[in-house]
């Protein structure tokens, strides 16, 4: 287990990305519970990689949702609905992960769903370079439908109770505290517990980031194939 500053963590993660040797874009999963700090981490890592001369594709699981009627068919607060009915993994694999993989042609779409219209989306295709990096953040990224698509797997770990407090602050302009707490405690936290019980995501992660204190994070290397210095 290593602990250091935020900049040290991001530097080690950038080194891990650079250690991946593949002949296609490097596909990096940044998994973890809601409000664990995945998006912030991915954005910070993207800045460092771009400064190092890498072209970065940023994408998120929130752009690969099923329409609202399907997401909430089991009820707005259903944990099973959150886990089983929320994300369109077939679309994600088809338009983004597989095109950037070893047998892909590198023409990809970074989204497949429009929240504004609650409908499928088909933006213009883009072409990635072989040395590009995909930084993809979201929940449930190490489940069986996706696990083999990643070239580097990062899991951002935070105590689930802490995610409730962070969510209340993050969403206070659009939701009441009571509504946020109910969604987290009835839908999001139980769905994460289901994920941990069925998939054991940290067992599949190359790097686990302990993000309870974002300014003094700790991290551990889980798989020897991930070459990151501990100095």
C-alpha positions in Angstrom: 0.0 0.0 0.0 1.3 3.4 -1.0 0.1 6.8 0.2 1.0 10.3 -1.0 -0.3 13.5 -2.5 -2.9 13.8 -5.2 -0.2 14.7 -7.7 1.9 11.7 -6.8 -1.1 9.4 -7.3 -1.9 10.9 -10.7 1.7 10.6 -11.7 1.8 6.9 -10.8 -1.5 6.3 -12.7 0.0 8.0 -15.8 3.0 5.8 -15.5 0.7 2.7 -15.3 -1.0 3.9 -18.5 2.4 4.3 -20.2 3.4 0.8 -19.2 0.6 -0.8 -21.2 2.0 -2.2 -24.5 -0.7 -2.9 -27.0 -1.0 -2.2 -30.8 -4.3 -0.4 -30.4 -5.6 2.4 -28.2 -5.2 1.8 -24.5 -8.6 1.3 -22.9 -8.6 2.3 -19.3 -11.5 1.6 -16.9 -12.0 3.8 -13.9 -14.6 2.0 -11.9 -16.1 2.6 -8.4 -19.2 3.6 -6.5 -21.2 6.7 -7.4 -19.6 9.8 -5.9 -16.3 7.9 -5.2 -14.4 10.5 -7.3 -14.0 8.6 -10.6 -14.8 11.5 -12.9 -12.5 13.9 -11.1 -9.7 11.3 -11.2 -10.2 10.6 -14.9 -10.2 14.3 -15.8 -7.0 14.9 -13.8 -5.3 11.9 -15.4 -6.3 13.1 -18.8 -4.6 16.5 -18.2 -1.3 14.8 -17.3 -1.4 12.3 -20.2 -2.1 15.1 -22.7 0.8 17.1 -21.2 2.9 14.0 -21.9 1.8 14.1 -25.6 -0.9 11.4 -25.6 -4.2 12.0 -27.3 -7.0 11.1 -24.8 -10.6 10.0 -25.5 -12.8 10.8 -22.5 -16.0 8.9 -22.1 -18.4 7.8 -19.4 -21.0 5.1 -18.7 -23.6 7.8 -18.3 -23.6 8.2 -22.1 -24.5 4.5 -22.5 -27.8 4.3 -20.6 -31.1 2.6 -21.5 -34.1 4.9 -21.8 -35.6 5.9 -18.5 -38.7 3.6 -18.8 -36.4 0.6 -18.9 -34.0 1.9 -16.2 -36.8 2.3 -13.8 -39.1 -0.6 -14.8 -38.5 -2.2 -11.4 -39.1 1.1 -9.5 -37.2 4.3 -9.1 -35.4 3.0 -6.0 -34.8 -0.6 -7.1 -31.2 -1.8 -6.5 -31.7 -4.7 -8.9 -33.0 -2.2 -11.5 -29.8 -0.1 -11.1 -27.6 -3.1 -11.5 -29.4 -5.0 -14.3 -31.4 -2.5 -16.3 -29.4 0.7 -16.4 -26.6 0.4 -18.9 -26.5 -0.7 -22.5 -23.3 -2.8 -22.5 -24.0 -4.2 -26.0 -23.9 -0.6 -27.4 -20.8 0.3 -25.4 -18.9 -2.7 -26.7 -20.2 -2.3 -30.3 -19.5 1.4 -30.8 -16.6 2.1 -28.5 -14.7 -0.7 -26.8 -14.5 -3.2 -29.6 -13.6 -0.6 -32.3 -10.7 0.5 -30.1 -9.7 -3.1 -29.4 -7.2 -5.5 -31.1 -9.6 -6.4 -33.9 -11.2 -3.0 -34.3 -10.8 -0.4 -37.1 -10.5 2.5 -34.5 -13.6 4.3 -35.8 -15.7 4.9 -32.7 -18.6 6.7 -31.1 -18.1 8.0 -27.5 -21.8 8.0 -26.7 -25.0 6.2 -27.5 -27.6 7.9 -25.4 -29.0 11.5 -25.1 -30.2 12.3 -21.6 -32.0 15.5 -22.9 -34.3 13.5 -25.3 -34.1 10.2 -23.4 -33.3 8.5 -26.7 -30.6 6.6 -28.5 -27.9 8.8 -30.0 -25.7 8.3 -33.0 -23.0 11.1 -33.1 -20.6 11.3 -36.0 -17.9 8.6 -35.9 -14.4 9.6 -34.9 -11.1 7.8 -35.7 -8.6 7.1 -32.9 -4.8 6.8 -33.3 -3.1 3.6 -32.3 -1.4 5.4 -29.4 -4.5 7.1 -28.1 -5.8 6.5 -24.6 -9.5 5.9 -23.7 -10.2 7.0 -20.1 -13.7 5.6 -19.3 -15.3 6.2 -16.0 -18.4 4.7 -14.5 -20.0 2.1 -12.2 -20.0 -1.6 -12.7 -17.2 -1.6 -15.3 -15.6 -4.8 -14.2 -18.6 -7.0 -14.6 -18.5 -10.0 -17.0 -20.0 -8.1 -20.0 -17.0 -5.7 -20.0 -14.1 -7.2 -18.1 -12.1 -8.5 -21.1 -12.3 -5.2 -22.9 -10.0 -3.2 -20.7 -6.2 -2.9 -21.0 -5.9 -1.3 -17.6 -8.4 -1.5 -14.7 -8.5 1.1 -12.0 -11.0 0.8 -9.1 -11.7 3.9 -7.0 -12.6 2.7 -3.5 -14.5 4.9 -1.0 -16.5 4.0 2.1 -20.1 3.8 0.9 -21.4 6.1 3.7 -18.9 8.7 2.6 -20.5 8.6 -0.9 -23.8 9.7 0.6 -22.3 12.8 2.1 -20.5 13.7 -1.1 -23.7 13.1 -3.1 -25.7 15.5 -0.9 -23.2 18.2 -1.5 -22.8 17.5 -5.2 -26.5 17.4 -6.0 -27.9 19.9 -3.6 -28.8 22.3 -6.4 -31.0 19.8 -8.1 -32.3 17.5 -5.4 -33.3 17.7 -1.8 -31.1 16.0 0.9 -33.8 13.6 1.7 -34.2 12.5 -2.0 -30.5 12.1 -2.5 -30.1 10.1 0.7 -33.0 7.8 -0.2 -31.7 7.1 -3.7 -28.2 6.4 -2.3 -29.4 4.2 0.5 -32.1 2.3 -1.3 -30.8 2.1 -4.9 -27.1 3.0 -5.3 -25.5 1.5 -2.2 -27.4 -1.8 -2.4 -26.6 -2.1 -6.1 -22.9 -1.7 -5.2 -23.2 -4.3 -2.6 -24.8 -6.7 -5.1 -21.9 -5.9 -7.5 -19.3 -6.7 -4.8 -21.0 -9.9 -3.9 -21.4 -11.2 -7.4 -18.4 -9.8 -9.2 -15.7 -8.9 -6.5 -14.4 -6.0 -8.7 -11.3 -5.3 -6.6 -10.1 -8.8 -7.3 -10.0 -7.9 -11.0 -8.5 -4.4 -10.7 -4.9 -3.7 -11.6 -4.8 -0.7 -9.3 -7.1 0.1 -6.3 -7.2 3.8 -5.3 -8.4 4.4 -1.7 -10.1 7.8 -2.0 -11.6 8.5 1.4 -9.3 11.5 1.6 -8.8 12.7 -2.0 -5.9 14.9 -1.0 -4.0 12.1 0.7 -5.0 9.0 -1.3 -3.6 5.6 -1.0 -3.2 3.0 -3.8 -2.2 -0.5 -4.2 -1.1 -2.5 -7.2 -3.1 -5.7 -7.5 -1.7 -7.3 -10.6 2.0 -7.8 -11.3 1.6 -7.0 -15.0 0.9 -3.4 -14.0 4.3 -1.8 -13.8 4.2 1.2 -11.5 7.0 2.4 -9.3 6.4 2.7 -5.6 9.1 5.3 -5.0 
